[in-house]
Amino acid sequence: MKKKYHKFSCLLIGIFVINCVFSSVYAFNSKFQKNNYISSMGGYSIEKVNDYPKLAQISGNFLSYNLSVILDEVSSSVEGNLTVNFYNNDIVNLTQIPFHIYLSGMECDIRPGLIEIVNVTDLYNPNLAIPFEVYSNQQIMWVNLTANLEPQKRAEFLINFNAIIPDGGVDRSNSHGSNATQSRIFKFASFYPIPCVYDNKDGWNIDPYLTTGDPFYFDMAYYNFFVEAPNGMKIAATGNLEEKLENSVSTWYHFNPIYPVREVTFSASRYFQVQSKISNGVNISTYFLPKDGYLWSNYALNHAENAPILFNNTFGTYPYPTLNVVEEYTDYGGMEYPLQVYISEAIDSWGYPLIVDIMLLEKLIVHEVCHQWWYNLVGNDEVDLGFLDEGLTCWSTDYYGEYYYGDWEYFQTTRYIDRVRTYYAETGLGSKINQSAYEYTSTGTDWIYVCYYKTPLILEKLRRTIGHENFINGLKLYHEQYKFDHAILSDLQNSFESIIGESLDWFFLPWFDNPYLPKYAFDSHSFNPDTLEFQLSISDINVHMHNGQPPLNQYSYSQEVRLLIYGTNNNQIIWDQTLTLKAGNAYSMVLSETPYRVELLYNDYVLVQLDDPLDSTLVLLMNTLPFIPGYDLGPFLLFTVLTIGIIIFLVKKKELY
């Protein structure tokens, strides 16, 4: 808070304000009090900045960064530096630290993206260069430390860089649009060197920018984020706006997320229209272009508020002071970043009626906002486990539809279950969920289908299996245990098991690790007319060997399926029970009469491999004499014999004449 001293001259007031600004900006971490920012500011004045609720920072050993950039709108570039305070939270000594420099891997129209590393220097002695190596094809740079970094120790250095974002409204980072049509947007995402993650499974995760899925895997870190932009630009960025300084040419912004985040982003445009409101202590804002003003101004902010209300109450509290929803140019629907999500401007150009555009805007906003829980707060390796955060987010988006509109499939044009049941018949491909982005590519598996359709359906099946309350409590526990950390699939399973008190291997192994759904067949059956005992065996074709080949699926499925048995007398149901169906199991039951027809009814969320979504019943006709509904077998036979006798008599009588 700034104190005003009315007894001093204007010059002394200016000097005091300058000192307060710089001390507040760099007091975030005592080790960052050295002025390692870049700025062309001079003769600036201070504008009033909205006071947002301050949240206490959590404890823990996290990485810390000061990221400072200057935007050049002519070249769509930034000049920047990154002050790194790297904490070794692993049990090995580190001699190098790799950083992702993703921009050159992104798609463009003409101008490719690029992160150029100018130099790496010691934090306290800028004349002391630290060696580094850049591998452009892998979008990786390695910083070679001057000494071993032991566990629970920190390394500090400064990276100076320049970044140019791609042109064209294609990828996650770009500049597109024109000033003539008031539509130009600069979107900076993955635009600075981001440290790779070291884990016990892979060591350093140095995956390049991939076209399959979201290729991101970052540790949590505290950020001070500084952006300098030409006057007239509206800036949407990760974090609370702490300070805003302006001179005759440019404006300087200081953003602070308060809590650790996985990365930061910003978007700039001279033409953004902005709407904001405070909801539950969070400043929620939407940024959009004039051309889309009707759709966004009437609907976007409400959707951006409704989603956190539900997810706060369902999963856990959103801890940050701000949340931005920003219009973007892209080939996809939207993209999530901490505290800031992007939504495609193309919604109203897809040719749908207005009511569909409104629904699409809501679905995209809810989906990307939900990633604040499943990606940012609870992180995971999106290269190896991209289905985890994406599947949870898709399920949660549909839960929003259920909560506000009464239907879990409210946002779906084709029911999940119809799409999933016929996937193999339509593509001839397997669809194993638990595999990496590289495996999806090598096996030809559709990543979009698996993450956006199959995984949320499996999660919904789990909810219907263990019960709604247990499922929601499992998600709450998962969020509580792994927020600000990384999780894997077994962590999610363990959370549910802790709630219900029993193993869920029988569910997770087949549904997440088998490439194919079950395909049931009636294997054998028998009926004893004396005791009326009926025995039935049901097999799963996809877990049996075929012509000496190994089975298509490794694990047997177990799910509840309704079994109906019809009798020969008037074709009425004589048995109607739900079985816990596991392939190879034999079932025995005593009936009231001779069975004629047996059906496995694939209703509700029974998942099976089908050729036709309408073919939702597996039928077995027993080897019995035919019958006509409504007639007993005796009268039917008597009628048949009499009819044949009459016909023979008439034919012979005609032959006599």
N, C-alpha and C positions, 0 to 999 in steps of 0.2 A: 504494500500500500504506500502510496506516495504522500508525503507531508508537504504542506504549502507554507512557505515562509514569506510573509508579506513585507517584511522589513528589508529584504534584499532587493537589489536591482534586478532588472530583467536579464542581464547578462549572467548574474550568479544563479538565477532561477534556471536558465538554460543549462548551465554547467552541472547543476545539481541533478536535473532531470536526466541528462545524459549519463551521469554516473549511476543513477538508480536503475536506469534501463539496462545498462551493460552488466551491473552486478546481479540483477534479477535474472537476466537471461542465462548467465553462466554460473549461477550458484546452485544449479540443479544437482551437480555432483562436484564436490570439492576438487576433484582431480581434473575437472574441466574448466577451472577458473581462468586458465590461460586463454587468451583471445585467439582461438583457432577457427574463427568464422571468416567468411569472405563477404565483403559488401562494398558497394560503390556509394553508400549513403553519405551524405554530408549536408548540413544545414537543414535537418529534418524537423518536423513538428509532430507532436503526439496527438493522435485522435483518441477519443474515448472508446474503449473496448467494453463490450458487454461482460458483466461479471457472471461467470458460470459457477455452479457449486464445485467446491474443491473437495476431492476425495483423498483420503489418506493413502499413501503408497503402501503396497504390500511389502512384506519383508522377503528376503530370499536373495540368492546370489544370481543375478541376471547380468547379461551383457548391457552395456550402456553406450549410446552413440549421440554425438552432435552431428546432424546433417544440415549443411548450409549450401544453398544453391541460388544462382542468379539466372533468371529466365531471359533469353533473347528470342523474341517472337519472330524476328525476321528469319532466323536460321532454325527455328524449332529446337533449340538446344538450351542446355544449362551448363554453366561453369560451377563446379562444386567441390566441396571437400567433406570428408567423413572422418570425424575424430572417433577412434575406436578404443573402447575399453573392454577388452575381450576377457571373459572369465572362463577358465578351464573347468568345466563341470564334469569331466570324465576322469577315469582312473589311470590314464596314460600320460606320459610326457609328450608335449607337442613341440615340434621343431618348425612346422609350417602351418599356415592357416589359409585355406582356399576360400575364394570369394566368387559368387556367381556374378557374371556380367552379361545378363540375358539379352540385351537389346538387339544384338546382331543376329539372334536366332529368330526374331519376329518377322512376320510377313509384312510386306509393304507394296505400294504401287510402283514407285520409282526409286525413292530415296530410302535406303536401308537404315536401320538403327545402328548405333555404335556407342559403346562406352570406352573412351580412351583414358588409360591410366597415365597421368602426367608424372607423378612420383609418389613414393612412400617415404615418409621421414619420421624421425623420432619425435615424440610429442613435445618434449621439453628442449630439444636441440634441433631446430629445423634444418641446420646445416649437415646433420648426420643422416645420410640416406640409408634406407633399409632396402635390401635387394628384393626384387619381385620378378615373376615370370608370368607372361600372358599367353594363353592358348586359345586363340580366337575361335577355332573350329568347335571347341567344347564350351565356349563362353565361360572360361574359368581363368582366374588369376591366382597365383600362389604368392603369399607374402612369406619370405624366409626370415624367421625370427633370429635375432642376434644371440639369443640364449634359450635354453630349454624352458618351456613353460610347464611347470609342474602342476599337478592337480590342485584345485582350489586356489590357484594363483591367477594374476591378471597380467595381460600384456597391453601396452598402450602405444598407439602410433597414429599417424595422420595420412590419409590417402587423398591426394588431389586428383581430380578427374574432370573430364568433359563428356557430356552425353548428348547425342542427337537422337530424337525419337523418329520412328518411321513415318512416312507420309501415307495417306490413304486411310479410310475408316475401316480397317481390317482387324488388327490385332489388339492386344491388351494395352499397348502404349502407342499413341499416334497423334498426329496433328491433321485436322481435316476440316472441311467447310471453307467458307469464304467471308471476307468482310463485306462484300457487296450485298450478300443475302443475309447478313447478320447471323451467320451460322458457324463461325470458326471456333473450334475447341482445341486446346492443347491438353492432352491426357498423359501424365507422367506416372507410369507404373513399372516396377522392376527396373528403374532407370539409374540406379546407383549400385556400387559393389555391396553385395549382401553375403555375409559369412555363411559358409556351408555348415551342415550339421554333422557332428561326429557321433556315431552310435555303435553299440556292440555288434550289430548285425553286419553292417557294411563298412565300418570304419568311416572315412570321410565320404559323404554323399555328394558327389560332384557331377550329378546328372546334368546334361545340357538342357536347353529349352526344347521341350517336346511338343509335337502337334497332337499327341494323344492325351487327353485329360488335362488336368492342371498340374504342371510339373514342379510344384513348390513344396519345400520342406525347410522351415526356418525355426530357429530357437526364439524364445521370447526375449525382448530387450526393452529397456527404457530408451526413449528417444526425446531429444530436443530437436525440433525441426524448424529450420529457418528458410523462408522463401522471399526473394526479392524479385519484384515484377514491375513492368512499366505501369505507370499510373493509368487508371481506367480499367484495369483488369479486375475481374472478380475471381477470387481464389477459394476453392473448396479443397480442404486438406485434412489429413489424419490429425486429430487432436484439438484441444481447446485453444482458442486464439488468446494468447497471453498478452501480446503487445502488437501494436500496429503503428509504424512510424512512416512518415511521408515527407518527401522533399519535392522539388519542382519537376523531377523526372520519374522517380520510381517510388514504390511503396515496399516496405520491409515488414514481414509478418513472422511472428514467433508462435509456433503451434506446439502444444504439449499434451500427449495422450493421457498423462497422469499415471496410468497403470502400464505395465509392459504390454507390448504388441509384437506381432511377428514381422511386420514391415510397415512402411508408410507410403503414401501416394498423394499426389495433388493434381488438380485439374484447374485450368485457367481459361477464361473467355471474357471478352469485352461485352458479351451479349447475354450472359446468364441472367435470368430472372430468378429471384430467390424468395422462398417462403420459409418461415421458421415458427416453431412453437416450443415451449418448454413442457415436457411430459415426464412426470415422475423424476424430476430433477435433471433430465437429459435434454439438451438443446438439439431438437430434430429439425433438419433443414433439407429442402429440396432445391436443386439447381437445374434449370431447364432453359431451352431456347425459345424465343418468341414464337417460332412457327408451330410449336407444340404446346402453346400456352393453355389452350382450352382443356386438353386432356390432363396435363400435369397440374394446373392450378386448381382444378376442381376435384381431383381424386388422389394425387400422389402423396400428399402430406398425411392424409387420413390413413392410407395404407401403411405408411412408414411409422405411424404411431401405433396402429392396432397390432402390428406384428410383435413389437417388444412387450406390449402389455401381456399378450398371451405367453410368450416365451419366458418372460421374467417369472411369471407365476408357475409355469410348467417345469422349466429346467433349472433356473437359477438366475440371480440378478445380473443384469448388464451393468458393469461397474464404471463405465467410461462417461465422461461429461457430454460428449457430442456424438451424433450419428447423422451422416450426410447421405442423401440419395441424389446421384448426379447423372444427368443425361450424357450419353456418350455415342460415338460412332464405333460400330463394331460389326463383325459378321455373325455374332451370336447374341443371345438375349440379354446377358448381363454378366457381371463379374464382381466378386467379393474382394474387399480389402478391409483391414481393420478400421473400424469407425467410419468407413466410407465405401459405398457400393455404387456400381455403375449400371445403368439401364439403357438399352439400345434406343436411339432416337427413331429407329425404323418401324416401330410398332404401328404407327398410323399410316404407314405406306405399304403394309402387307395385304391390303385389300379386304380386310374384314369389316363387318358392320361395327358401328361405334360401341355397341354393347359388348362385342368380343374384344375390341381394343381395351376397353375398361377392365375386363377380366384378365387379359394378358398382362396389362400394366400391374395390376394387383398381384398376380401370381409371381411375376418377376421380382417385384419389390420384396414381397414376403420371403421368397426363396433366398435372395441375396442377403437380406437382413438376418435371416436365420443362420447364415454362415458365421455370424459373429459368435455364435455358441459352438457350432460344429465347423471349425477350421481355425478361428482365431483363439478363442478361449481354450477349447479342447483341440489341440493340434494333432496332426498325424502326417506320416510320410505320404504325400499325395502321389508320388511315383509308384511306391509299392502297395499303397492301401488307399488309392483315390476313391474307391467305392465307399469307404467308411464315412468320411464327412459328407460326401455327396449323397449317399443313400439316406443318412440320418436327416440331412437337410430336406430332401425330397419328401420323406415321410412326414417331417414336421410341417412342411408347406401344406400337405394334404390334411394334416391334423388341424391346421388353421382353417381350411375349408370346412371341415367337420364342425369345428367350434363355432364359427360365425354363420355357417350356412346349412349345417345339419347333414353334410354328406362328405365322407372322406375322399370320394372320387369327384368332388365338385369341379375341380380344375381339369379333369381328364375328358378328352373327346372320345377316346377309346378306353374302355375299362382296362385297368392294369392286368387283370386276370386273363382277359381275352388275348391281349397282346403277348403275354408271357407263355400261355399254354400253347400257342401256335407258332412260337418263334422258330423252333426247329423245323417244322413243316414248311415254313416260308423261306428259311435260309439254309437249312442243312448244316447249321453250325451249332457247336456247343456254346454254353454261356456260363462258365464257371465264374463265380463272383470273386473269390479270394485269389486274385492274381495281380501281377504288376502291370504297369503300362507297357513294358516291353513284351510281356507274355500276351497281352491283348493283341498287340501288333503281330506277333509271330503266329498266333493261332487264328487270326482273322476274326477274333471276337469283337463285337460291336460294343465299344466302351460306353457310348451314350445309352444304349439299350440296357446294359447291365447296371450302370450306376443310377440312371434316372427312372428306370421302370422295374427291373427285376429286384434290385436291392430293397427299395421301399416296400415292395409287395411282400418280400420275405419278412421284413420287420413288422408289417401289419399282420402277417400270419402269426408271428411270435406274440404280438399283443393279444390276438384272439385265442392263442393257445394258453398263455399264462395269466390272462386277465388284464383289464385296463389299468387297474390300480397298481398291480405289480409291475407292469411295463413302465408306467410313468415314474414310479419310484425308482426303478432301475436306471432310467435316464437321468433322474436327479442325482442319484449316487454317482453315476459315471461322470457327470459334469462336476460335481463337488470334488471327486477324487483326482481328476486330471485337468482341471482348469489351470491355465498358465503352464501346461506341460504337454507332453506327447502321449498318445495312446495307440494301442494296437487292437486288433479284433478280439483277442482273448481278454483284454481289459473290459471291453463292453460285455462280453459273455460273463465274466466274473461278477460284474455289477448286478446283472440280472440274477445270477445264482445266489448272490448274497441276500437278495430280497426274498426269493422263493425257497431258499434253503435246500436246493438239490441241484445235481449236475444237469447241464443242458447240452452235453456233448451230442446226445441223440438228435438234437435239433441243429446245432451250429455246424457240425461236421458235414452232414449231407447237403444241407441247404446252401452253405457257403463254399464247399469244396468239390461238390459233384458238378460236372459240366452239363448234365442232362437232367430233366425232370423225370419222375417215375413214369413208366408206361405199364400199367397193370394188365394182367390177363388171368382168366380163370384157368388154373392149372389142372385141377382134378376135382371130381365131385362124386358122391354116392348117396343113395337113399335106400333105407331099409323100410319096406312097406309094413313089416310086422311091428317094429318099434317106433316107426315114424322119425327115426333119427336121420338127420341130413348132415353130411360132412362136406366141407368145401375148403379148397386150397387156392390161394391167390398168389401169383408171382409178379415180380417186377422184371420185365424183359431186359431193362437196362442195367441190371446187376447180375445177369447170367452170362456165362461164356457163350460166344457164338462161333461155331466152326473152329474151335480151338483157340479163338482170339480172347484176350482178356475182356472182362466186362467193361462197359462204357462208364459206369459209375463205381467208385470204390466203396461208398458207404450206403447202407440201406436206409431208406426213408421210413419215418413213422408219422402217421397223421390220422386224424379221425375222419372216417368216411361212412356215410349212411348206406346200409344194406337193406334192400327190399326183396321179399320173396312172395310171389303170387301163387295161389293154389289153382288146381284144375277145376275146382268147383266155383263157377261164376267168375273166375279170374279175379278174385279178391285178394287183398294183401293179407297174408297170414303171418308175416314176420317183418318187423320194422324196428331196427335198432342201429345205433351208431357204433361202429367197430373202431378200435385203435389198430389201424391197418399197418402191418409190417410185412414186407414181401417174404414169402416162404412159410408164413404162419398158417396153420390149419385151424379151422373153426368148426365146431360141432354144436348142433342145436336140435331140439325135438320140436317137430312141427305138428300142426293140427290135422294136416291132410297131405296128400301127394303134391309136391311142388311142380309148377309148370314153367315159371319164369323167374330168373334171379337178376337183380340189377344192383350195380354200384352207382350211386347217385353222386355226381361231382358238383354238389351245390356249395354255397357259401365260398370259403376260400380253400377248397381242396385243389391242390396244384398237381396237374398231370400233363403229360405230353399228348397233344391232340392234333389231328389234321384239320378239324373244323371246330370253331368255337361253339357252334350250336350243338355239337355232338357231345353232350354232357352226361351221358349214361353209358356204362359198360354192361352189356346184356348177355345173359346165358339162357338159352332155351333148352329145357330138359328133354331127354330122349323118351317122350311119352306120346301116346296116341293124340291126334289133334282133337280139338273140341271147338264148339261154338259157344261163345259167352252167353250165359242164360240157360244153357241146356246141360242136364246131367249126361254122363257118358252112356248110360243104358238106353234111355229114350232115343238118343241120337243114333245109336247102332240099330235099334229096332226100325226107326224111320228109314234109315239107309237101306236095310235089307228089303223092306216092303216096297220101296221105290224101285229098286233094281228088279224085283219080281214082277211088278206091274209092267215095267218096260219090256221085259222078255215076253210076257204074255201077249202084249199088244203087237209086238213084232211078229210073233209066230201066227197070231190070228190073221194078220194082214197077208202073210205068205200063203195061207190056205185059199185066199180069194185071188 
